[in-house]
Amino acid sequence: MVSNSVTESEARNSLGHLLDRVEAGQDIVITRQGVPVAKLVPVFKKDAGAIDAALDTFKEIRHTLAAKGDNVTSGEVHQWTGLSHLSQERFD
């Protein structure tokens, strides 16, 4: 098994290879004199499909509550979810 820890010198000399490993999903710890000082981790792109599915779920919940007489505004949904950067039309 390949170690997920490399020295500072190894990291400097093989950054491209380390980035390939990180891109494949591995976390890499970089050490200095045997002490962990940094970690390379994958950055995953936001899944637009998952965001749209979550918005659809919120819309469904909102409409269900409205049918029962409990109104939830788009503003409240934005506040609860932290999705205020998305357009209001996507919630209505």
Backbone atoms as SQL, in Angstrom:
CREATE TABLE atoms (id INTEGER PRIMARY KEY, chain TEXT, resi INTEGER, resn TEXT, atom TEXT, x REAL, y REAL, z REAL);
INSERT INTO atoms VALUES
  (1, 'A', 1, 'MET', 'N', 0.850, -1.187, 0.000),
  (2, 'A', 1, 'MET', 'CA', 0.000, 0.000, 0.000),
  (3, 'A', 1, 'MET', 'C', 0.893, 1.247, 0.000),
  (4, 'A', 2, 'VAL', 'N', 0.495, 2.248, -0.759),
  (5, 'A', 2, 'VAL', 'CA', 1.242, 3.490, -0.869),
  (6, 'A', 2, 'VAL', 'C', 0.934, 4.354, 0.353),
  (7, 'A', 3, 'SER', 'N', 1.986, 4.921, 0.944),
  (8, 'A', 3, 'SER', 'CA', 1.810, 5.782, 2.106),
  (9, 'A', 3, 'SER', 'C', 1.112, 7.071, 1.700),
  (10, 'A', 4, 'ASN', 'N', 0.269, 7.592, 2.576),
  (11, 'A', 4, 'ASN', 'CA', -0.409, 8.855, 2.324),
  (12, 'A', 4, 'ASN', 'C', 0.283, 9.995, 3.048),
  (13, 'A', 5, 'SER', 'N', 1.555, 9.808, 3.373),
  (14, 'A', 5, 'SER', 'CA', 2.356, 10.823, 4.031),
  (15, 'A', 5, 'SER', 'C', 3.663, 10.980, 3.270),
  (16, 'A', 6, 'VAL', 'N', 4.050, 12.227, 2.999),
  (17, 'A', 6, 'VAL', 'CA', 5.302, 12.500, 2.288),
  (18, 'A', 6, 'VAL', 'C', 6.038, 13.622, 2.997),
  (19, 'A', 7, 'THR', 'N', 7.338, 13.644, 2.819),
  (20, 'A', 7, 'THR', 'CA', 8.129, 14.729, 3.403),
  (21, 'A', 7, 'THR', 'C', 7.991, 15.982, 2.551),
  (22, 'A', 8, 'GLU', 'N', 8.394, 17.102, 3.132),
  (23, 'A', 8, 'GLU', 'CA', 8.372, 18.377, 2.415),
  (24, 'A', 8, 'GLU', 'C', 9.189, 18.277, 1.127),
  (25, 'A', 9, 'SER', 'N', 10.342, 17.665, 1.211),
  (26, 'A', 9, 'SER', 'CA', 11.215, 17.509, 0.049),
  (27, 'A', 9, 'SER', 'C', 10.564, 16.643, -1.026),
  (28, 'A', 10, 'GLU', 'N', 9.959, 15.530, -0.609),
  (29, 'A', 10, 'GLU', 'CA', 9.268, 14.659, -1.567),
  (30, 'A', 10, 'GLU', 'C', 8.110, 15.405, -2.235),
  (31, 'A', 11, 'ALA', 'N', 7.384, 16.194, -1.457),
  (32, 'A', 11, 'ALA', 'CA', 6.256, 16.950, -2.009),
  (33, 'A', 11, 'ALA', 'C', 6.736, 17.954, -3.056),
  (34, 'A', 12, 'ARG', 'N', 7.839, 18.621, -2.743),
  (35, 'A', 12, 'ARG', 'CA', 8.393, 19.613, -3.668),
  (36, 'A', 12, 'ARG', 'C', 8.823, 18.957, -4.986),
  (37, 'A', 13, 'ASN', 'N', 9.386, 17.759, -4.885),
  (38, 'A', 13, 'ASN', 'CA', 9.920, 17.088, -6.068),
  (39, 'A', 13, 'ASN', 'C', 8.886, 16.288, -6.858),
  (40, 'A', 14, 'SER', 'N', 7.733, 16.036, -6.273),
  (41, 'A', 14, 'SER', 'CA', 6.754, 15.187, -6.974),
  (42, 'A', 14, 'SER', 'C', 5.337, 15.738, -6.880),
  (43, 'A', 15, 'LEU', 'N', 5.200, 17.052, -6.935),
  (44, 'A', 15, 'LEU', 'CA', 3.886, 17.664, -6.781),
  (45, 'A', 15, 'LEU', 'C', 2.879, 17.156, -7.818),
  (46, 'A', 16, 'GLY', 'N', 3.299, 17.036, -9.065),
  (47, 'A', 16, 'GLY', 'CA', 2.380, 16.557, -10.105),
  (48, 'A', 16, 'GLY', 'C', 1.824, 15.178, -9.783),
  (49, 'A', 17, 'HIS', 'N', 2.692, 14.274, -9.352),
  (50, 'A', 17, 'HIS', 'CA', 2.254, 12.916, -8.977),
  (51, 'A', 17, 'HIS', 'C', 1.318, 12.964, -7.768),
  (52, 'A', 18, 'LEU', 'N', 1.654, 13.815, -6.792),
  (53, 'A', 18, 'LEU', 'CA', 0.797, 13.934, -5.612),
  (54, 'A', 18, 'LEU', 'C', -0.579, 14.475, -5.985),
  (55, 'A', 19, 'LEU', 'N', -0.607, 15.451, -6.879),
  (56, 'A', 19, 'LEU', 'CA', -1.892, 15.991, -7.318),
  (57, 'A', 19, 'LEU', 'C', -2.718, 14.946, -8.046),
  (58, 'A', 20, 'ASP', 'N', -2.050, 14.068, -8.809),
  (59, 'A', 20, 'ASP', 'CA', -2.769, 12.959, -9.452),
  (60, 'A', 20, 'ASP', 'C', -3.425, 12.066, -8.406),
  (61, 'A', 21, 'ARG', 'N', -2.689, 11.774, -7.344),
  (62, 'A', 21, 'ARG', 'CA', -3.230, 10.930, -6.268),
  (63, 'A', 21, 'ARG', 'C', -4.399, 11.611, -5.566),
  (64, 'A', 22, 'VAL', 'N', -4.255, 12.914, -5.315),
  (65, 'A', 22, 'VAL', 'CA', -5.323, 13.659, -4.655),
  (66, 'A', 22, 'VAL', 'C', -6.552, 13.713, -5.556),
  (67, 'A', 23, 'GLU', 'N', -6.316, 13.946, -6.837),
  (68, 'A', 23, 'GLU', 'CA', -7.426, 13.986, -7.794),
  (69, 'A', 23, 'GLU', 'C', -8.171, 12.657, -7.829),
  (70, 'A', 24, 'ALA', 'N', -7.451, 11.574, -7.553),
  (71, 'A', 24, 'ALA', 'CA', -8.061, 10.245, -7.523),
  (72, 'A', 24, 'ALA', 'C', -8.790, 9.975, -6.202),
  (73, 'A', 25, 'GLY', 'N', -8.731, 10.949, -5.276),
  (74, 'A', 25, 'GLY', 'CA', -9.495, 10.811, -4.044),
  (75, 'A', 25, 'GLY', 'C', -8.678, 10.610, -2.774),
  (76, 'A', 26, 'GLN', 'N', -7.362, 10.547, -2.879),
  (77, 'A', 26, 'GLN', 'CA', -6.530, 10.339, -1.694),
  (78, 'A', 26, 'GLN', 'C', -6.264, 11.659, -0.974),
  (79, 'A', 27, 'ASP', 'N', -6.094, 11.573, 0.336),
  (80, 'A', 27, 'ASP', 'CA', -5.594, 12.694, 1.131),
  (81, 'A', 27, 'ASP', 'C', -4.106, 12.462, 1.329),
  (82, 'A', 28, 'ILE', 'N', -3.303, 13.489, 1.173),
  (83, 'A', 28, 'ILE', 'CA', -1.855, 13.379, 1.329),
  (84, 'A', 28, 'ILE', 'C', -1.419, 14.330, 2.446),
  (85, 'A', 29, 'VAL', 'N', -0.719, 13.790, 3.440),
  (86, 'A', 29, 'VAL', 'CA', -0.179, 14.600, 4.529),
  (87, 'A', 29, 'VAL', 'C', 1.281, 14.909, 4.209),
  (88, 'A', 30, 'ILE', 'N', 1.655, 16.183, 4.335),
  (89, 'A', 30, 'ILE', 'CA', 3.040, 16.604, 4.108),
  (90, 'A', 30, 'ILE', 'C', 3.664, 16.870, 5.478),
  (91, 'A', 31, 'THR', 'N', 4.826, 16.270, 5.686),
  (92, 'A', 31, 'THR', 'CA', 5.504, 16.423, 6.974),
  (93, 'A', 31, 'THR', 'C', 6.779, 17.240, 6.833),
  (94, 'A', 32, 'ARG', 'N', 7.158, 17.869, 7.919),
  (95, 'A', 32, 'ARG', 'CA', 8.438, 18.584, 8.002),
  (96, 'A', 32, 'ARG', 'C', 9.129, 18.053, 9.249),
  (97, 'A', 33, 'GLN', 'N', 10.268, 17.441, 9.048),
  (98, 'A', 33, 'GLN', 'CA', 11.025, 16.823, 10.137),
  (99, 'A', 33, 'GLN', 'C', 10.156, 15.855, 10.936),
  (100, 'A', 34, 'GLY', 'N', 9.344, 15.093, 10.195),
  (101, 'A', 34, 'GLY', 'CA', 8.506, 14.062, 10.804),
  (102, 'A', 34, 'GLY', 'C', 7.206, 14.540, 11.420),
  (103, 'A', 35, 'VAL', 'N', 6.952, 15.837, 11.376),
  (104, 'A', 35, 'VAL', 'CA', 5.746, 16.407, 11.970),
  (105, 'A', 35, 'VAL', 'C', 4.775, 16.817, 10.862),
  (106, 'A', 36, 'PRO', 'N', 3.526, 16.333, 10.897),
  (107, 'A', 36, 'PRO', 'CA', 2.542, 16.745, 9.892),
  (108, 'A', 36, 'PRO', 'C', 2.313, 18.256, 9.935),
  (109, 'A', 37, 'VAL', 'N', 2.415, 18.895, 8.762),
  (110, 'A', 37, 'VAL', 'CA', 2.215, 20.349, 8.700),
  (111, 'A', 37, 'VAL', 'C', 1.163, 20.778, 7.684),
  (112, 'A', 38, 'ALA', 'N', 0.833, 19.912, 6.755),
  (113, 'A', 38, 'ALA', 'CA', -0.152, 20.281, 5.735),
  (114, 'A', 38, 'ALA', 'C', -0.831, 19.024, 5.211),
  (115, 'A', 39, 'LYS', 'N', -1.982, 19.249, 4.589),
  (116, 'A', 39, 'LYS', 'CA', -2.731, 18.129, 4.023),
  (117, 'A', 39, 'LYS', 'C', -3.274, 18.542, 2.663),
  (118, 'A', 40, 'LEU', 'N', -3.026, 17.731, 1.650),
  (119, 'A', 40, 'LEU', 'CA', -3.613, 17.930, 0.328),
  (120, 'A', 40, 'LEU', 'C', -4.870, 17.075, 0.268),
  (121, 'A', 41, 'VAL', 'N', -5.982, 17.689, -0.041),
  (122, 'A', 41, 'VAL', 'CA', -7.254, 16.966, -0.113),
  (123, 'A', 41, 'VAL', 'C', -7.962, 17.318, -1.409),
  (124, 'A', 42, 'PRO', 'N', -8.778, 16.415, -1.930),
  (125, 'A', 42, 'PRO', 'CA', -9.511, 16.707, -3.164),
  (126, 'A', 42, 'PRO', 'C', -10.531, 17.833, -2.958),
  (127, 'A', 43, 'VAL', 'N', -10.711, 18.623, -3.983),
  (128, 'A', 43, 'VAL', 'CA', -11.756, 19.640, -3.991),
  (129, 'A', 43, 'VAL', 'C', -12.811, 19.145, -4.963),
  (130, 'A', 44, 'PHE', 'N', -13.995, 18.875, -4.451),
  (131, 'A', 44, 'PHE', 'CA', -15.048, 18.359, -5.298),
  (132, 'A', 44, 'PHE', 'C', -15.909, 19.511, -5.782),
  (133, 'A', 45, 'LYS', 'N', -16.251, 19.462, -7.040),
  (134, 'A', 45, 'LYS', 'CA', -17.123, 20.471, -7.608),
  (135, 'A', 45, 'LYS', 'C', -18.533, 20.261, -7.091),
  (136, 'A', 46, 'LYS', 'N', -19.262, 21.360, -6.944),
  (137, 'A', 46, 'LYS', 'CA', -20.646, 21.256, -6.518),
  (138, 'A', 46, 'LYS', 'C', -21.431, 20.538, -7.596),
  (139, 'A', 47, 'ASP', 'N', -22.260, 19.644, -7.179),
  (140, 'A', 47, 'ASP', 'CA', -23.074, 18.859, -8.095),
  (141, 'A', 47, 'ASP', 'C', -24.369, 19.619, -8.376),
  (142, 'A', 48, 'ALA', 'N', -24.459, 20.199, -9.566),
  (143, 'A', 48, 'ALA', 'CA', -25.637, 20.996, -9.930),
  (144, 'A', 48, 'ALA', 'C', -26.911, 20.160, -9.844),
  (145, 'A', 49, 'GLY', 'N', -26.830, 18.885, -10.194),
  (146, 'A', 49, 'GLY', 'CA', -27.998, 18.014, -10.117),
  (147, 'A', 49, 'GLY', 'C', -28.483, 17.840, -8.690),
  (148, 'A', 50, 'ALA', 'N', -27.550, 17.708, -7.752),
  (149, 'A', 50, 'ALA', 'CA', -27.919, 17.553, -6.345),
  (150, 'A', 50, 'ALA', 'C', -28.542, 18.842, -5.810),
  (151, 'A', 51, 'ILE', 'N', -28.011, 19.981, -6.234),
  (152, 'A', 51, 'ILE', 'CA', -28.572, 21.264, -5.806),
  (153, 'A', 51, 'ILE', 'C', -29.995, 21.411, -6.336),
  (154, 'A', 52, 'ASP', 'N', -30.200, 21.081, -7.606),
  (155, 'A', 52, 'ASP', 'CA', -31.547, 21.160, -8.185),
  (156, 'A', 52, 'ASP', 'C', -32.510, 20.210, -7.478),
  (157, 'A', 53, 'ALA', 'N', -32.052, 19.014, -7.146),
  (158, 'A', 53, 'ALA', 'CA', -32.900, 18.047, -6.436),
  (159, 'A', 53, 'ALA', 'C', -33.276, 18.584, -5.061),
  (160, 'A', 54, 'ALA', 'N', -32.322, 19.207, -4.371),
  (161, 'A', 54, 'ALA', 'CA', -32.608, 19.783, -3.052),
  (162, 'A', 54, 'ALA', 'C', -33.615, 20.913, -3.176),
  (163, 'A', 55, 'LEU', 'N', -33.467, 21.745, -4.194),
  (164, 'A', 55, 'LEU', 'CA', -34.422, 22.836, -4.397),
  (165, 'A', 55, 'LEU', 'C', -35.812, 22.296, -4.690),
  (166, 'A', 56, 'ASP', 'N', -35.893, 21.236, -5.481),
  (167, 'A', 56, 'ASP', 'CA', -37.191, 20.617, -5.758),
  (168, 'A', 56, 'ASP', 'C', -37.830, 20.099, -4.477),
  (169, 'A', 57, 'THR', 'N', -37.004, 19.508, -3.603),
  (170, 'A', 57, 'THR', 'CA', -37.506, 19.011, -2.326),
  (171, 'A', 57, 'THR', 'C', -38.046, 20.156, -1.482),
  (172, 'A', 58, 'PHE', 'N', -37.312, 21.270, -1.428),
  (173, 'A', 58, 'PHE', 'CA', -37.779, 22.431, -0.670),
  (174, 'A', 58, 'PHE', 'C', -39.096, 22.958, -1.225),
  (175, 'A', 59, 'LYS', 'N', -39.189, 23.011, -2.551),
  (176, 'A', 59, 'LYS', 'CA', -40.444, 23.480, -3.167),
  (177, 'A', 59, 'LYS', 'C', -41.598, 22.583, -2.747),
  (178, 'A', 60, 'GLU', 'N', -41.360, 21.283, -2.791),
  (179, 'A', 60, 'GLU', 'CA', -42.396, 20.306, -2.434),
  (180, 'A', 60, 'GLU', 'C', -42.825, 20.485, -0.983),
  (181, 'A', 61, 'ILE', 'N', -41.873, 20.651, -0.088),
  (182, 'A', 61, 'ILE', 'CA', -42.180, 20.852, 1.331),
  (183, 'A', 61, 'ILE', 'C', -42.969, 22.137, 1.516),
  (184, 'A', 62, 'ARG', 'N', -42.510, 23.189, 0.841),
  (185, 'A', 62, 'ARG', 'CA', -43.185, 24.476, 0.944),
  (186, 'A', 62, 'ARG', 'C', -44.637, 24.392, 0.498),
  (187, 'A', 63, 'HIS', 'N', -44.875, 23.723, -0.627),
  (188, 'A', 63, 'HIS', 'CA', -46.233, 23.610, -1.151),
  (189, 'A', 63, 'HIS', 'C', -47.093, 22.713, -0.271),
  (190, 'A', 64, 'THR', 'N', -46.496, 21.673, 0.310),
  (191, 'A', 64, 'THR', 'CA', -47.229, 20.803, 1.233),
  (192, 'A', 64, 'THR', 'C', -47.649, 21.580, 2.470),
  (193, 'A', 65, 'LEU', 'N', -46.728, 22.371, 3.027),
  (194, 'A', 65, 'LEU', 'CA', -47.059, 23.184, 4.195),
  (195, 'A', 65, 'LEU', 'C', -48.124, 24.218, 3.858),
  (196, 'A', 66, 'ALA', 'N', -48.017, 24.824, 2.688),
  (197, 'A', 66, 'ALA', 'CA', -48.998, 25.819, 2.275),
  (198, 'A', 66, 'ALA', 'C', -50.384, 25.194, 2.161),
  (199, 'A', 67, 'ALA', 'N', -50.453, 23.968, 1.655),
  (200, 'A', 67, 'ALA', 'CA', -51.731, 23.276, 1.521),
  (201, 'A', 67, 'ALA', 'C', -52.361, 23.014, 2.891),
  (202, 'A', 68, 'LYS', 'N', -51.527, 22.904, 3.921),
  (203, 'A', 68, 'LYS', 'CA', -52.028, 22.680, 5.279),
  (204, 'A', 68, 'LYS', 'C', -52.259, 23.993, 6.023),
  (205, 'A', 69, 'GLY', 'N', -52.009, 25.106, 5.338),
  (206, 'A', 69, 'GLY', 'CA', -52.236, 26.402, 5.947),
  (207, 'A', 69, 'GLY', 'C', -51.012, 27.018, 6.593),
  (208, 'A', 70, 'ASP', 'N', -49.893, 26.359, 6.516),
  (209, 'A', 70, 'ASP', 'CA', -48.643, 26.907, 7.053),
  (210, 'A', 70, 'ASP', 'C', -47.826, 27.452, 5.895),
  (211, 'A', 71, 'ASN', 'N', -47.715, 28.769, 5.824),
  (212, 'A', 71, 'ASN', 'CA', -46.965, 29.379, 4.730),
  (213, 'A', 71, 'ASN', 'C', -45.493, 29.520, 5.091),
  (214, 'A', 72, 'VAL', 'N', -44.656, 29.155, 4.152),
  (215, 'A', 72, 'VAL', 'CA', -43.216, 29.327, 4.280),
  (216, 'A', 72, 'VAL', 'C', -42.794, 30.184, 3.089),
  (217, 'A', 73, 'THR', 'N', -42.141, 31.279, 3.371),
  (218, 'A', 73, 'THR', 'CA', -41.751, 32.176, 2.288),
  (219, 'A', 73, 'THR', 'C', -40.419, 31.742, 1.680),
  (220, 'A', 74, 'SER', 'N', -40.179, 32.213, 0.464),
  (221, 'A', 74, 'SER', 'CA', -38.887, 31.949, -0.177),
  (222, 'A', 74, 'SER', 'C', -37.757, 32.505, 0.675),
  (223, 'A', 75, 'GLY', 'N', -37.997, 33.654, 1.275),
  (224, 'A', 75, 'GLY', 'CA', -36.990, 34.269, 2.143),
  (225, 'A', 75, 'GLY', 'C', -36.619, 33.369, 3.307),
  (226, 'A', 76, 'GLU', 'N', -37.625, 32.709, 3.892),
  (227, 'A', 76, 'GLU', 'CA', -37.349, 31.789, 4.999),
  (228, 'A', 76, 'GLU', 'C', -36.525, 30.596, 4.527),
  (229, 'A', 77, 'VAL', 'N', -36.856, 30.074, 3.362),
  (230, 'A', 77, 'VAL', 'CA', -36.091, 28.964, 2.806),
  (231, 'A', 77, 'VAL', 'C', -34.650, 29.402, 2.585),
  (232, 'A', 78, 'HIS', 'N', -34.459, 30.574, 2.022),
  (233, 'A', 78, 'HIS', 'CA', -33.111, 31.111, 1.795),
  (234, 'A', 78, 'HIS', 'C', -32.354, 31.203, 3.113),
  (235, 'A', 79, 'GLN', 'N', -33.024, 31.727, 4.133),
  (236, 'A', 79, 'GLN', 'CA', -32.384, 31.907, 5.436),
  (237, 'A', 79, 'GLN', 'C', -32.000, 30.557, 6.042),
  (238, 'A', 80, 'TRP', 'N', -32.868, 29.572, 5.979),
  (239, 'A', 80, 'TRP', 'CA', -32.614, 28.260, 6.581),
  (240, 'A', 80, 'TRP', 'C', -31.486, 27.527, 5.880),
  (241, 'A', 81, 'THR', 'N', -31.413, 27.684, 4.569),
  (242, 'A', 81, 'THR', 'CA', -30.485, 26.870, 3.786),
  (243, 'A', 81, 'THR', 'C', -29.172, 27.553, 3.461),
  (244, 'A', 82, 'GLY', 'N', -29.115, 28.862, 3.622),
  (245, 'A', 82, 'GLY', 'CA', -27.921, 29.580, 3.223),
  (246, 'A', 82, 'GLY', 'C', -27.806, 29.691, 1.709),
  (247, 'A', 83, 'LEU', 'N', -28.911, 29.503, 1.008),
  (248, 'A', 83, 'LEU', 'CA', -28.907, 29.552, -0.458),
  (249, 'A', 83, 'LEU', 'C', -29.406, 30.898, -0.980),
  (250, 'A', 84, 'SER', 'N', -29.166, 31.950, -0.236),
  (251, 'A', 84, 'SER', 'CA', -29.688, 33.256, -0.624),
  (252, 'A', 84, 'SER', 'C', -29.092, 33.766, -1.923),
  (253, 'A', 85, 'HIS', 'N', -27.974, 33.177, -2.358),
  (254, 'A', 85, 'HIS', 'CA', -27.356, 33.608, -3.609),
  (255, 'A', 85, 'HIS', 'C', -28.105, 33.088, -4.832),
  (256, 'A', 86, 'LEU', 'N', -29.043, 32.166, -4.641),
  (257, 'A', 86, 'LEU', 'CA', -29.814, 31.628, -5.761),
  (258, 'A', 86, 'LEU', 'C', -31.047, 32.492, -5.985),
  (259, 'A', 87, 'SER', 'N', -31.490, 32.532, -7.208),
  (260, 'A', 87, 'SER', 'CA', -32.636, 33.377, -7.533),
  (261, 'A', 87, 'SER', 'C', -33.905, 32.847, -6.870),
  (262, 'A', 88, 'GLN', 'N', -34.772, 33.767, -6.485),
  (263, 'A', 88, 'GLN', 'CA', -36.008, 33.406, -5.800),
  (264, 'A', 88, 'GLN', 'C', -36.902, 32.541, -6.679),
  (265, 'A', 89, 'GLU', 'N', -36.868, 32.739, -7.985),
  (266, 'A', 89, 'GLU', 'CA', -37.745, 31.977, -8.879),
  (267, 'A', 89, 'GLU', 'C', -37.513, 30.473, -8.760),
  (268, 'A', 90, 'ARG', 'N', -36.308, 30.071, -8.431),
  (269, 'A', 90, 'ARG', 'CA', -36.006, 28.644, -8.338),
  (270, 'A', 90, 'ARG', 'C', -36.746, 27.999, -7.176),
  (271, 'A', 91, 'PHE', 'N', -37.219, 28.801, -6.195),
  (272, 'A', 91, 'PHE', 'CA', -37.928, 28.266, -5.028),
  (273, 'A', 91, 'PHE', 'C', -39.423, 28.282, -5.199),
  (274, 'A', 92, 'ASP', 'N', -39.933, 29.127, -6.069),
  (275, 'A', 92, 'ASP', 'CA', -41.377, 29.303, -6.196),
  (276, 'A', 92, 'ASP', 'C', -42.002, 28.317, -7.140);
